[in-house]
Amino acid sequence: KTFHIAALMENKGQIIATDIYENKLKELKRRAKRAGAHNIDPRAIDTTKVIKKLYGTADRVLIDAPCSGLGVLSRNPDAKWKLEPEFLDKIRATQVQILDQYSRIVKPGGKLVYATCSILPSENQEQVEKFLNRESGKNFKLIKDKKVLSSETGYDGFYMALLENTSKE
C-alpha cells in the first residue's frame, strides 16, 4: 500500500509509514530504496510520542487496522477455527484505540481512510459509527464506505471507510 501511494504521489510530498514492528519497517526501507521511492519515511511506534508528534500534520491518513482477517478466509480457511471470542474483543479494543489516536494526525479538511481485511460489521461499519459518536470523532464525517465480499468478487474481502476532518483550522 505504501508503494502504491508513493507511485500515485510521483515521489513528491512525504509519506510517513508507521508500524509497531521494526523489522517490517526495515524491509520497507530496503524495498523503497530498491524501487526508488524516496518520499517514504519509516517510523517505528515504540512510544506514544511518535504519534503525538504527528498530531494535526497530515493531509491524508490511512489506517490499515489490525483485524480478525476474516476477509481472507478463501486463502486461509483454517483461520475460522482458530478465532477466539477473546481475540475479537481484544482486536476491536485495539481498533478503537488506533482510530481515536491516529485520527488526531489528520489536519482540518484532511481525510482519513479506515481499512480492514475483515467482513465483520463489528470491526468495520460499527467501529466507524461508534468513532463518529465519540469525542475523538466529533469533527469527522463519513464521506463513503464500502465492503467487498469475496463471495461476490472472487478476491479477498475487506472494508474501507473514507472520513473527512470537518473542523476549522
C-alpha positions in Angstrom: 0.0 0.0 0.0 2.9 2.4 0.8 4.5 1.8 -2.6 1.2 2.3 -4.4 0.7 5.6 -2.6 4.3 6.7 -3.3 3.7 5.9 -7.0 0.5 7.9 -7.0 2.4 10.8 -5.4 5.1 10.5 -8.1 7.8 10.6 -5.4 6.6 14.1 -4.2 5.5 15.1 -0.7 6.2 12.9 2.3 4.8 9.5 3.3 5.3 8.6 7.0 4.9 4.9 7.3 4.4 3.7 10.9 4.4 0.3 12.4 5.0 -1.3 15.8 7.2 -3.9 14.1 10.7 -2.6 13.5 11.6 -5.5 11.1 8.6 -4.6 8.8 9.9 -1.1 8.6 13.5 -2.2 7.8 12.1 -4.3 5.0 10.0 -1.4 3.7 13.1 0.9 3.8 15.1 -1.7 1.8 12.4 -2.2 -0.8 11.8 1.6 -1.1 15.4 2.2 -1.8 15.4 -0.5 -4.5 12.2 0.9 -6.0 13.5 4.5 -6.0 10.7 5.7 -3.7 12.5 8.5 -1.8 9.4 10.1 -0.2 8.8 7.3 2.4 9.9 7.9 6.0 9.5 4.7 8.1 9.0 5.3 11.8 8.7 2.7 14.5 6.0 3.2 17.1 7.9 2.4 20.2 6.3 5.1 22.4 3.1 7.2 22.2 5.3 10.3 21.5 5.9 9.1 17.9 2.2 9.5 17.1 1.6 12.6 19.3 4.4 14.5 17.4 2.3 14.0 14.2 -1.0 15.4 15.6 -2.5 17.9 13.1 0.2 17.4 10.4 -1.3 15.1 7.7 -3.4 15.8 4.7 -4.2 12.1 4.4 -4.0 9.2 6.9 -4.5 5.5 6.0 -5.3 3.3 9.0 -4.7 -0.3 7.9 -6.1 -1.6 11.1 -5.2 -4.9 12.7 -8.2 -7.2 12.4 -9.6 -10.7 12.5 -8.6 -11.3 8.9 -12.0 -12.9 8.1 -11.9 -11.3 4.7 -9.1 -13.6 3.6 -10.7 -16.9 4.6 -10.6 -18.2 1.0 -6.8 -18.1 1.3 -6.7 -19.2 5.0 -9.8 -21.4 5.5 -8.5 -22.8 8.8 -8.4 -19.3 10.4 -12.1 -19.5 11.3 -11.3 -22.5 13.6 -8.6 -20.6 15.4 -10.7 -17.5 16.1 -11.4 -17.0 19.8 -14.0 -14.5 21.1 -11.4 -13.0 23.4 -9.2 -12.3 20.4 -12.1 -10.5 18.7 -12.7 -8.4 21.8 -9.0 -7.5 22.0 -8.7 -6.6 18.3 -11.8 -4.4 18.5 -10.4 -2.6 21.5 -7.2 -2.1 19.6 -9.1 -0.7 16.6 -10.9 1.8 18.9 -7.6 2.9 20.4 -6.0 3.3 16.9 -8.9 5.3 15.5 -9.0 7.6 18.5 -5.3 8.3 18.4 -4.4 8.3 14.7 -7.4 10.4 13.7 -5.7 13.3 15.6 -3.0 13.2 13.0 -5.4 14.5 10.3 -5.3 18.2 9.6 -8.6 20.2 9.5 -10.0 19.5 6.0 -7.9 16.3 5.7 -9.1 12.8 5.0 -8.8 9.5 6.9 -9.2 6.1 5.4 -10.0 3.3 7.9 -9.5 -0.2 6.3 -9.5 -3.8 7.4 -9.3 -7.2 5.8 -12.4 -8.3 7.7 -16.0 -8.5 6.8 -17.4 -8.3 10.3 -19.6 -5.3 10.9 -18.3 -5.1 14.5 -14.8 -4.4 13.1 -16.0 -2.1 10.3 -19.2 -0.1 10.0 -19.9 -0.4 13.7 -16.4 0.8 14.6 -16.7 3.8 12.3 -20.2 4.6 13.6 -19.0 4.4 17.2 -16.0 6.6 16.4 -18.2 9.3 14.9 -20.2 9.3 18.1 -17.2 9.6 20.4 -15.4 12.8 21.4 -12.5 11.8 19.2 -14.7 11.6 16.1 -17.0 14.5 16.6 -15.2 16.6 13.9 -15.3 13.8 11.3 -17.9 12.9 8.8 -18.3 9.8 6.8 -17.9 10.5 3.1 -18.4 6.9 1.9 -17.6 3.4 2.8 -17.5 0.0 1.0 -17.5 -3.6 2.0 -16.1 -6.1 -0.6 -17.1 -9.7 -0.1 -15.0 -12.5 -1.6 -18.2 -14.4 -2.3 -19.2 -11.6 -4.8 -15.8 -10.8 -6.3 -13.6 -13.9 -6.0 -11.0 -11.7 -4.3 -10.2 -11.1 -0.7 -13.0 -9.5 1.4 -12.3 -6.1 3.1 -13.8 -2.9 4.3 -12.8 0.7 3.8 -14.3 4.0 5.0 -13.4 7.5 3.9 -13.8 10.1 6.6 -13.1 13.9 6.5 -12.0 16.1 9.3 -14.5 19.0 9.2 -13.0 21.0 12.0 -11.8 24.6 11.2 -8.2 25.5 11.5 
